[in-house]
Amino acid sequence: MIEPIRYHAVNWVDGMKISREHFVQQENYFIDTIRDANSISLVPFNYGLLPVSEQFSDRSIYEIHNTATNDAQLIIKKLTAVTRGGYRIEISDYKVNIRNLAKNTALENEEADGQFYILASVNPFDKIPFGDIDSEEIPPRHPHTKPNYRVELVETSILNSSYSGGDYLVLGRVSIKSGIAQIDNNFIPPCTSLQSHPKLIEYYNSYSTSMSNIRGYAFKIIQKIAHKNQNNELAHNIKTLCRTIVSHEGDHYFAFKNMVIHQPPIFLMDMFSKLALKLYHDTHLMAPGELEEMLNYSLEWSDVAPHTLLNLLSGVSEINYNHHDSGEVFFNIQMMLKSLEQVFGKLSELDYIGQRKENIIVNEQEVKSTIDPKKGWSVID
């Protein structure tokens, strides 16, 4: 929701008595107008941390050091962000003790444990003077002002992370136990781009490697089936999945390589949610007996349990995107790709689709599954 404009322009009239308050009001009007212009293009999935400049080799935003006095120090290295309301946050080299941040929380009791969000808020209308004083200027003054920034800890049970205020941003999540603070490394805060957070870049590179491998395995399997002239249902169903993977990557390869790295995380998630749904639909278009045979055959060679693979496909297909904490979903996508990589990697190494570890060949003319329904996994269990 776009915030209403709070400050209005001064009505300047010839001969009026001018005071400092008039200039402050006019400046606040400019600040509020710029904020409003920033917020117009913001939607629930494209605000948050801004991309880190390439001159900063360390892309980590903050870290926590536990001290010898049973305290913890939070260090914000470099934070540049835009809030949902269009406010800019710019904090660097900020250090504070966790205990000082926790004065209004349950952590006033040193033995208190729990999970907390790290919150950064900004009030651009509360200006903090800074800069070196010019000794020759009268009266002496700091030459510049900057917005008033605050960093706080808020208990996760109190803050609804799915709601974002206009002037603050959730930066991270920490767990505190017996006075020891630990960062939740799987938590990914709101980001405007994949380049805004090191974890997102890590996932992007991991997905790129996995998809490159899966594509290569899919080509090998399709070529092998064609070369062996296999026409049994097992080979046909596996080829169907391979064709879906190759076709999907062809549709999204350019965007994945050139565009998505500069876009909000939801666009990367969209690509793999579509892939998961296509593969899930492929499995449900198969006859139950054929699906059971294919899944158990994959289990025989790759050790990926059928229910694990189907649950991953289903879970990634049914993503409910949360811009405030996308880490768990990206982890699930990674697990899905690793499972597909393992399955198709093993199948691509076989002499032919249907090869068994016990050297038992699947009857190419038999459509009915030869698997004993009392053994292994069944789609109707």
Order of alpha helices (4+ residues) and beta strands (2+ residues): alpha-beta-beta-beta-beta-alpha-beta-beta-beta-beta-alpha-alpha-alpha-alpha-alpha-alpha
